[in-house]
């Protein structure tokens, strides 16, 4: 969608605005879904730890994973600051 938008824009056609709006909506939807998944995962983890009687949780950045074997599935996708908050 982004490449089509850029092609139309470079050609000077006004229809690129339609594709720009569609792309913005798709990105917003993606971020809303991702945020919901994070909140749900953290909430279920907190409920499970509470049932197990855990009173303190220590959290650290996955430094060795992100530096040595990091990719988008195990290190880059986690929003560390948001989860910590």
Biopython code that builds the backbone (N, CA, C, O; Angstrom):
import numpy as np
from Bio.PDB.StructureBuilder import StructureBuilder

atoms = [
    (1, "UNK", "N", (0.828, -1.185, 0.000)),
    (1, "UNK", "CA", (0.000, 0.000, 0.000)),
    (1, "UNK", "C", (0.876, 1.254, 0.000)),
    (1, "UNK", "O", (0.559, 2.248, -0.653)),
    (2, "UNK", "N", (1.972, 1.189, 0.736)),
    (2, "UNK", "CA", (2.870, 2.340, 0.804)),
    (2, "UNK", "C", (3.549, 2.605, -0.537)),
    (2, "UNK", "O", (3.688, 3.758, -0.947)),
    (3, "UNK", "N", (3.971, 1.541, -1.220)),
    (3, "UNK", "CA", (4.629, 1.742, -2.502)),
    (3, "UNK", "C", (3.638, 2.269, -3.545)),
    (3, "UNK", "O", (3.993, 3.116, -4.365)),
    (4, "UNK", "N", (2.411, 1.774, -3.517)),
    (4, "UNK", "CA", (1.393, 2.273, -4.443)),
    (4, "UNK", "C", (1.111, 3.747, -4.180)),
    (4, "UNK", "O", (0.977, 4.535, -5.115)),
    (5, "UNK", "N", (1.023, 4.110, -2.927)),
    (5, "UNK", "CA", (0.809, 5.510, -2.557)),
    (5, "UNK", "C", (1.940, 6.385, -3.072)),
    (5, "UNK", "O", (1.695, 7.459, -3.623)),
    (6, "UNK", "N", (3.181, 5.933, -2.895)),
    (6, "UNK", "CA", (4.325, 6.722, -3.336)),
    (6, "UNK", "C", (4.387, 6.846, -4.852)),
    (6, "UNK", "O", (4.758, 7.898, -5.373)),
    (7, "UNK", "N", (4.027, 5.782, -5.565)),
    (7, "UNK", "CA", (4.017, 5.841, -7.030)),
    (7, "UNK", "C", (2.992, 6.861, -7.507)),
    (7, "UNK", "O", (3.281, 7.686, -8.374)),
    (8, "UNK", "N", (1.781, 6.797, -6.929)),
    (8, "UNK", "CA", (0.736, 7.744, -7.322)),
    (8, "UNK", "C", (1.121, 9.182, -6.992)),
    (8, "UNK", "O", (0.823, 10.107, -7.748)),
    (9, "UNK", "N", (1.781, 9.353, -5.866)),
    (9, "UNK", "CA", (2.197, 10.702, -5.467)),
    (9, "UNK", "C", (3.273, 11.236, -6.405)),
    (9, "UNK", "O", (3.245, 12.406, -6.785)),
    (10, "UNK", "N", (4.218, 10.382, -6.775)),
    (10, "UNK", "CA", (5.284, 10.811, -7.677)),
    (10, "UNK", "C", (4.760, 11.112, -9.078)),
    (10, "UNK", "O", (5.337, 11.930, -9.794)),
    (11, "UNK", "N", (3.672, 10.457, -9.471)),
    (11, "UNK", "CA", (3.067, 10.730, -10.776)),
    (11, "UNK", "C", (2.221, 12.005, -10.766)),
    (11, "UNK", "O", (1.800, 12.483, -11.819)),
    (12, "UNK", "N", (1.977, 12.548, -9.583)),
    (12, "UNK", "CA", (1.208, 13.785, -9.472)),
    (12, "UNK", "C", (-0.292, 13.580, -9.433)),
    (12, "UNK", "O", (-1.053, 14.526, -9.631)),
    (13, "UNK", "N", (-0.729, 12.343, -9.176)),
    (13, "UNK", "CA", (-2.162, 12.055, -9.093)),
    (13, "UNK", "C", (-2.672, 12.308, -7.678)),
    (13, "UNK", "O", (-1.976, 12.048, -6.696)),
    (14, "UNK", "N", (-3.890, 12.818, -7.592)),
    (14, "UNK", "CA", (-4.453, 13.123, -6.277)),
    (14, "UNK", "C", (-5.022, 11.912, -5.560)),
    (14, "UNK", "O", (-5.398, 12.015, -4.393)),
    (15, "UNK", "N", (-5.096, 10.765, -6.227)),
    (15, "UNK", "CA", (-5.648, 9.569, -5.585)),
    (15, "UNK", "C", (-4.703, 8.979, -4.542)),
    (15, "UNK", "O", (-5.089, 8.068, -3.809)),
    (16, "UNK", "N", (-3.472, 9.484, -4.463)),
    (16, "UNK", "CA", (-2.541, 8.970, -3.463)),
    (16, "UNK", "C", (-3.039, 9.256, -2.053)),
    (16, "UNK", "O", (-2.689, 8.535, -1.118)),
    (17, "UNK", "N", (-3.854, 10.303, -1.883)),
    (17, "UNK", "CA", (-4.362, 10.668, -0.552)),
    (17, "UNK", "C", (-5.250, 9.553, 0.006)),
    (17, "UNK", "O", (-5.220, 9.269, 1.203)),
    (18, "UNK", "N", (-6.040, 8.925, -0.869)),
    (18, "UNK", "CA", (-6.908, 7.822, -0.447)),
    (18, "UNK", "C", (-6.076, 6.674, 0.125)),
    (18, "UNK", "O", (-6.411, 6.117, 1.171)),
    (19, "UNK", "N", (-4.999, 6.328, -0.562)),
    (19, "UNK", "CA", (-4.149, 5.227, -0.095)),
    (19, "UNK", "C", (-3.370, 5.618, 1.152)),
    (19, "UNK", "O", (-3.057, 4.765, 1.982)),
    (20, "UNK", "N", (-3.059, 6.891, 1.286)),
    (20, "UNK", "CA", (-2.384, 7.357, 2.493)),
    (20, "UNK", "C", (-3.302, 7.200, 3.708)),
    (20, "UNK", "O", (-2.866, 6.755, 4.770)),
    (21, "UNK", "N", (-4.555, 7.562, 3.545)),
    (21, "UNK", "CA", (-5.522, 7.409, 4.642)),
    (21, "UNK", "C", (-5.726, 5.936, 4.999)),
    (21, "UNK", "O", (-5.794, 5.581, 6.176)),
    (22, "UNK", "N", (-5.823, 5.082, 3.977)),
    (22, "UNK", "CA", (-5.982, 3.650, 4.241)),
    (22, "UNK", "C", (-4.779, 3.091, 4.991)),
    (22, "UNK", "O", (-4.932, 2.274, 5.899)),
    (23, "UNK", "N", (-3.586, 3.531, 4.611)),
    (23, "UNK", "CA", (-2.378, 3.060, 5.279)),
    (23, "UNK", "C", (-2.329, 3.530, 6.730)),
    (23, "UNK", "O", (-1.939, 2.773, 7.619)),
    (24, "UNK", "N", (-2.725, 4.775, 6.969)),
    (24, "UNK", "CA", (-2.744, 5.280, 8.343)),
    (24, "UNK", "C", (-3.733, 4.504, 9.203)),
    (24, "UNK", "O", (-3.434, 4.189, 10.355)),
    (25, "UNK", "N", (-4.906, 4.191, 8.660)),
    (25, "UNK", "CA", (-5.883, 3.404, 9.414)),
    (25, "UNK", "C", (-5.351, 2.016, 9.736)),
    (25, "UNK", "O", (-5.537, 1.514, 10.845)),
    (26, "UNK", "N", (-4.687, 1.395, 8.760)),
    (26, "UNK", "CA", (-4.139, 0.055, 8.975)),
    (26, "UNK", "C", (-3.063, 0.072, 10.047)),
    (26, "UNK", "O", (-3.012, -0.830, 10.883)),
    (27, "UNK", "N", (-2.201, 1.083, 10.037)),
    (27, "UNK", "CA", (-1.163, 1.185, 11.065)),
    (27, "UNK", "C", (-1.760, 1.418, 12.445)),
    (27, "UNK", "O", (-1.297, 0.836, 13.426)),
    (28, "UNK", "N", (-2.780, 2.260, 12.533)),
    (28, "UNK", "CA", (-3.428, 2.517, 13.823)),
    (28, "UNK", "C", (-4.085, 1.247, 14.355)),
    (28, "UNK", "O", (-4.007, 0.956, 15.548)),
    (29, "UNK", "N", (-4.729, 0.497, 13.471)),
    (29, "UNK", "CA", (-5.365, -0.756, 13.881)),
    (29, "UNK", "C", (-4.324, -1.746, 14.384)),
    (29, "UNK", "O", (-4.544, -2.431, 15.382)),
    (30, "UNK", "N", (-3.189, -1.823, 13.693)),
    (30, "UNK", "CA", (-2.106, -2.717, 14.106)),
    (30, "UNK", "C", (-1.608, -2.357, 15.501)),
    (30, "UNK", "O", (-1.411, -3.239, 16.336)),
    (31, "UNK", "N", (-1.405, -1.069, 15.757)),
    (31, "UNK", "CA", (-0.902, -0.653, 17.065)),
    (31, "UNK", "C", (-1.933, -0.879, 18.168)),
    (31, "UNK", "O", (-1.571, -1.230, 19.291)),
    (32, "UNK", "N", (-3.208, -0.680, 17.856)),
    (32, "UNK", "CA", (-4.242, -0.965, 18.856)),
    (32, "UNK", "C", (-4.274, -2.453, 19.217)),
    (32, "UNK", "O", (-4.368, -2.812, 20.390)),
    (33, "UNK", "N", (-4.195, -3.310, 18.201)),
    (33, "UNK", "CA", (-4.210, -4.752, 18.449)),
    (33, "UNK", "C", (-2.976, -5.189, 19.238)),
    (33, "UNK", "O", (-3.079, -6.001, 20.157)),
    (34, "UNK", "N", (-1.821, -4.654, 18.880)),
    (34, "UNK", "CA", (-0.594, -5.021, 19.570)),
    (34, "UNK", "C", (-0.636, -4.574, 21.032)),
    (34, "UNK", "O", (-0.222, -5.313, 21.925)),
    (35, "UNK", "N", (-1.135, -3.371, 21.268)),
    (35, "UNK", "CA", (-1.280, -2.893, 22.640)),
    (35, "UNK", "C", (-2.222, -3.765, 23.448)),
    (35, "UNK", "O", (-1.957, -4.054, 24.615)),
    (36, "UNK", "N", (-3.316, -4.184, 22.840)),
    (36, "UNK", "CA", (-4.259, -5.063, 23.526)),
    (36, "UNK", "C", (-3.603, -6.398, 23.874)),
    (36, "UNK", "O", (-3.802, -6.922, 24.971)),
    (37, "UNK", "N", (-2.824, -6.949, 22.944)),
    (37, "UNK", "CA", (-2.142, -8.213, 23.223)),
    (37, "UNK", "C", (-1.157, -8.081, 24.381)),
    (37, "UNK", "O", (-1.072, -8.967, 25.232)),
    (38, "UNK", "N", (-0.415, -6.979, 24.413)),
    (38, "UNK", "CA", (0.514, -6.758, 25.529)),
    (38, "UNK", "C", (-0.223, -6.663, 26.854)),
    (38, "UNK", "O", (0.143, -7.323, 27.826)),
    (39, "UNK", "N", (-1.280, -5.824, 26.888)),
    (39, "UNK", "CA", (-2.027, -5.668, 28.145)),
    (39, "UNK", "C", (-2.617, -6.980, 28.613)),
    (39, "UNK", "O", (-2.588, -7.281, 29.806)),
    (40, "UNK", "N", (-3.153, -7.767, 27.691)),
    (40, "UNK", "CA", (-3.761, -9.045, 28.052)),
    (40, "UNK", "C", (-2.711, -10.031, 28.552)),
    (40, "UNK", "O", (-2.947, -10.747, 29.525)),
    (41, "UNK", "N", (-1.561, -10.073, 27.895)),
    (41, "UNK", "CA", (-0.503, -10.995, 28.316)),
    (41, "UNK", "C", (0.030, -10.619, 29.695)),
    (41, "UNK", "O", (0.255, -11.493, 30.532)),
    (42, "UNK", "N", (0.232, -9.342, 29.934)),
    (42, "UNK", "CA", (0.745, -8.898, 31.231)),
    (42, "UNK", "C", (-0.293, -9.146, 32.327)),
    (42, "UNK", "O", (0.057, -9.564, 33.431)),
    (43, "UNK", "N", (-1.566, -8.890, 32.023)),
    (43, "UNK", "CA", (-2.609, -9.111, 33.024)),
    (43, "UNK", "C", (-2.722, -10.588, 33.384)),
    (43, "UNK", "O", (-2.833, -10.928, 34.562)),
    (44, "UNK", "N", (-2.696, -11.468, 32.386)),
    (44, "UNK", "CA", (-2.812, -12.898, 32.684)),
    (44, "UNK", "C", (-1.589, -13.396, 33.446)),
    (44, "UNK", "O", (-1.709, -14.260, 34.315)),
    (45, "UNK", "N", (-0.413, -12.858, 33.127)),
    (45, "UNK", "CA", (0.789, -13.237, 33.872)),
    (45, "UNK", "C", (0.683, -12.775, 35.326)),
    (45, "UNK", "O", (1.015, -13.527, 36.242)),
    (46, "UNK", "N", (0.219, -11.539, 35.538)),
    (46, "UNK", "CA", (0.082, -11.026, 36.898)),
    (46, "UNK", "C", (-0.940, -11.835, 37.696)),
    (46, "UNK", "O", (-0.719, -12.116, 38.874)),
    (47, "UNK", "N", (-2.051, -12.211, 37.070)),
    (47, "UNK", "CA", (-3.055, -13.021, 37.769)),
    (47, "UNK", "C", (-2.503, -14.397, 38.123)),
    (47, "UNK", "O", (-2.759, -14.906, 39.215)),
    (48, "UNK", "N", (-1.750, -14.999, 37.212)),
    (48, "UNK", "CA", (-1.176, -16.308, 37.480)),
    (48, "UNK", "C", (-0.152, -16.240, 38.611)),
    (48, "UNK", "O", (-0.114, -17.124, 39.467)),
    (49, "UNK", "N", (0.678, -15.195, 38.621)),
    (49, "UNK", "CA", (1.670, -15.051, 39.684)),
    (49, "UNK", "C", (1.006, -14.787, 41.028)),
    (49, "UNK", "O", (1.484, -15.257, 42.061)),
    (50, "UNK", "N", (-0.099, -14.034, 41.020)),
    (50, "UNK", "CA", (-0.815, -13.776, 42.268)),
    (50, "UNK", "C", (-1.395, -15.067, 42.835)),
    (50, "UNK", "O", (-1.353, -15.293, 44.045)),
    (51, "UNK", "N", (-1.940, -15.921, 41.953)),
    (51, "UNK", "CA", (-2.487, -17.204, 42.404)),
    (51, "UNK", "C", (-1.400, -18.111, 42.969)),
    (51, "UNK", "O", (-1.656, -18.902, 43.876)),
    (52, "UNK", "N", (-0.191, -17.995, 42.433)),
    (52, "UNK", "CA", (0.915, -18.809, 42.929)),
    (52, "UNK", "C", (1.539, -18.244, 44.198)),
    (52, "UNK", "O", (2.393, -18.891, 44.804)),
    (53, "UNK", "N", (1.126, -17.044, 44.612)),
    (53, "UNK", "CA", (1.616, -16.455, 45.846)),
    (53, "UNK", "C", (2.895, -15.653, 45.683)),
    (53, "UNK", "O", (3.585, -15.399, 46.669)),
    (54, "UNK", "N", (3.225, -15.253, 44.482)),
    (54, "UNK", "CA", (4.428, -14.448, 44.246)),
    (54, "UNK", "C", (4.126, -13.019, 44.648)),
    (54, "UNK", "O", (3.132, -12.439, 44.209)),
    (55, "UNK", "N", (4.999, -12.442, 45.497)),
    (55, "UNK", "CA", (4.745, -11.085, 45.973)),
    (55, "UNK", "C", (5.606, -10.044, 45.259)),
    (55, "UNK", "O", (5.210, -8.881, 45.185)),
    (56, "UNK", "N", (6.772, -10.427, 44.730)),
    (56, "UNK", "CA", (7.637, -9.483, 44.024)),
    (56, "UNK", "C", (8.102, -10.082, 42.713)),
    (56, "UNK", "O", (8.396, -11.274, 42.619)),
    (57, "UNK", "N", (8.162, -9.233, 41.707)),
    (57, "UNK", "CA", (8.627, -9.665, 40.392)),
    (57, "UNK", "C", (9.751, -8.731, 39.972)),
    (57, "UNK", "O", (9.583, -7.512, 39.982)),
    (58, "UNK", "N", (10.884, -9.290, 39.607)),
    (58, "UNK", "CA", (12.006, -8.512, 39.101)),
    (58, "UNK", "C", (12.027, -8.637, 37.586)),
    (58, "UNK", "O", (11.902, -9.729, 37.032)),
    (59, "UNK", "N", (12.187, -7.503, 36.934)),
    (59, "UNK", "CA", (12.131, -7.487, 35.487)),
    (59, "UNK", "C", (13.423, -6.888, 34.951)),
    (59, "UNK", "O", (13.922, -5.890, 35.470)),
    (60, "UNK", "N", (13.955, -7.506, 33.914)),
    (60, "UNK", "CA", (15.168, -6.988, 33.298)),
    (60, "UNK", "C", (15.082, -7.048, 31.794)),
    (60, "UNK", "O", (14.314, -7.831, 31.234)),
    (61, "UNK", "N", (15.867, -6.226, 31.146)),
    (61, "UNK", "CA", (15.891, -6.181, 29.686)),
    (61, "UNK", "C", (16.565, -7.438, 29.153)),
    (61, "UNK", "O", (17.583, -7.856, 29.704)),
    (62, "UNK", "N", (16.028, -8.062, 28.085)),
    (62, "UNK", "CA", (16.643, -9.292, 27.548)),
    (62, "UNK", "C", (17.927, -8.983, 26.774)),
    (62, "UNK", "O", (17.979, -9.132, 25.553)),
    (63, "UNK", "N", (18.964, -8.551, 27.507)),
    (63, "UNK", "CA", (20.173, -8.035, 26.880)),
    (63, "UNK", "C", (20.898, -9.083, 26.047)),
    (63, "UNK", "O", (21.277, -8.811, 24.907)),
    (64, "UNK", "N", (21.095, -10.266, 26.597)),
    (64, "UNK", "CA", (21.862, -11.278, 25.869)),
    (64, "UNK", "C", (21.089, -11.803, 24.667)),
    (64, "UNK", "O", (21.687, -12.136, 23.643)),
    (65, "UNK", "N", (19.784, -11.879, 24.780)),
    (65, "UNK", "CA", (18.975, -12.312, 23.639)),
    (65, "UNK", "C", (19.017, -11.265, 22.543)),
    (65, "UNK", "O", (19.185, -11.596, 21.369)),
    (66, "UNK", "N", (18.865, -9.997, 22.921)),
    (66, "UNK", "CA", (18.794, -8.950, 21.909)),
    (66, "UNK", "C", (20.145, -8.715, 21.238)),
    (66, "UNK", "O", (20.189, -8.315, 20.075)),
    (67, "UNK", "N", (21.245, -8.953, 21.946)),
    (67, "UNK", "CA", (22.562, -8.709, 21.359)),
    (67, "UNK", "C", (23.074, -9.910, 20.579)),
    (67, "UNK", "O", (23.682, -9.747, 19.520)),
    (68, "UNK", "N", (22.839, -11.101, 21.084)),
    (68, "UNK", "CA", (23.428, -12.285, 20.459)),
    (68, "UNK", "C", (22.499, -12.926, 19.422)),
    (68, "UNK", "O", (22.891, -13.143, 18.276)),
    (69, "UNK", "N", (21.276, -13.224, 19.835)),
    (69, "UNK", "CA", (20.365, -13.967, 18.966)),
    (69, "UNK", "C", (19.050, -13.216, 18.760)),
    (69, "UNK", "O", (18.009, -13.841, 18.556)),
    (70, "UNK", "N", (19.084, -11.919, 18.809)),
    (70, "UNK", "CA", (17.854, -11.150, 18.742)),
    (70, "UNK", "C", (17.267, -11.047, 17.350)),
    (70, "UNK", "O", (17.984, -10.915, 16.359)),
    (71, "UNK", "N", (15.956, -11.109, 17.297)),
    (71, "UNK", "CA", (15.221, -10.839, 16.072)),
    (71, "UNK", "C", (13.873, -10.238, 16.461)),
    (71, "UNK", "O", (13.628, -9.978, 17.639)),
    (72, "UNK", "N", (13.023, -10.020, 15.507)),
    (72, "UNK", "CA", (11.744, -9.367, 15.771)),
    (72, "UNK", "C", (10.787, -10.164, 16.615)),
    (72, "UNK", "O", (9.800, -9.615, 17.105)),
    (73, "UNK", "N", (11.044, -11.443, 16.802)),
    (73, "UNK", "CA", (10.108, -12.282, 17.553)),
    (73, "UNK", "C", (10.480, -12.449, 19.018)),
    (73, "UNK", "O", (9.606, -12.744, 19.833)),
    (74, "UNK", "N", (11.726, -12.273, 19.376)),
    (74, "UNK", "CA", (12.067, -12.537, 20.770)),
    (74, "UNK", "C", (12.614, -11.337, 21.523)),
    (74, "UNK", "O", (12.651, -11.381, 22.753)),
    (75, "UNK", "N", (13.036, -10.278, 20.871)),
    (75, "UNK", "CA", (13.570, -9.150, 21.622)),
    (75, "UNK", "C", (13.027, -7.815, 21.142)),
    (75, "UNK", "O", (12.663, -6.975, 21.964)),
    (76, "UNK", "N", (12.965, -7.601, 19.869)),
    (76, "UNK", "CA", (12.615, -6.287, 19.346)),
    (76, "UNK", "C", (11.138, -5.961, 19.489)),
    (76, "UNK", "O", (10.771, -4.787, 19.547)),
    (77, "UNK", "N", (10.289, -6.968, 19.548)),
    (77, "UNK", "CA", (8.856, -6.708, 19.562)),
    (77, "UNK", "C", (8.361, -6.268, 20.940)),
    (77, "UNK", "O", (7.288, -5.671, 21.030)),
    (78, "UNK", "N", (9.094, -6.539, 22.003)),
    (78, "UNK", "CA", (8.646, -6.178, 23.337)),
    (78, "UNK", "C", (8.960, -4.727, 23.630)),
    (78, "UNK", "O", (10.107, -4.298, 23.500)),
    (79, "UNK", "N", (7.952, -3.969, 24.024)),
    (79, "UNK", "CA", (8.127, -2.577, 24.417)),
    (79, "UNK", "C", (8.508, -2.566, 25.886)),
    (79, "UNK", "O", (7.643, -2.572, 26.761)),
    (80, "UNK", "N", (9.796, -2.548, 26.150)),
    (80, "UNK", "CA", (10.286, -2.737, 27.505)),
    (80, "UNK", "C", (9.769, -1.657, 28.460)),
    (80, "UNK", "O", (9.323, -1.983, 29.560)),
    (81, "UNK", "N", (9.818, -0.399, 28.071)),
    (81, "UNK", "CA", (9.375, 0.665, 28.983)),
    (81, "UNK", "C", (7.887, 0.593, 29.289)),
    (81, "UNK", "O", (7.474, 0.800, 30.430)),
    (82, "UNK", "N", (7.088, 0.301, 28.283)),
    (82, "UNK", "CA", (5.650, 0.224, 28.521)),
    (82, "UNK", "C", (5.294, -0.930, 29.442)),
    (82, "UNK", "O", (4.432, -0.797, 30.310)),
    (83, "UNK", "N", (5.953, -2.054, 29.255)),
    (83, "UNK", "CA", (5.688, -3.195, 30.116)),
    (83, "UNK", "C", (6.125, -2.897, 31.539)),
    (83, "UNK", "O", (5.429, -3.270, 32.483)),
    (84, "UNK", "N", (7.249, -2.242, 31.716)),
    (84, "UNK", "CA", (7.735, -1.906, 33.051)),
    (84, "UNK", "C", (6.771, -0.944, 33.773)),
    (84, "UNK", "O", (6.568, -1.051, 34.983)),
    (85, "UNK", "N", (6.189, -0.017, 33.024)),
    (85, "UNK", "CA", (5.222, 0.886, 33.639)),
    (85, "UNK", "C", (3.960, 0.156, 34.036)),
    (85, "UNK", "O", (3.035, 0.768, 34.571)),
]
sb = StructureBuilder()
sb.init_structure("model")
sb.init_model(0)
sb.init_chain("A")
sb.init_seg("    ")
for serial, (resi, resn, name, xyz) in enumerate(atoms, 1):
    if name == "N":
        sb.init_residue(resn, " ", resi, " ")
    sb.init_atom(name, np.array(xyz, "f"), 0.0, 1.0, " ", f" {name:<3s}", serial, name[0])
structure = sb.get_structure()
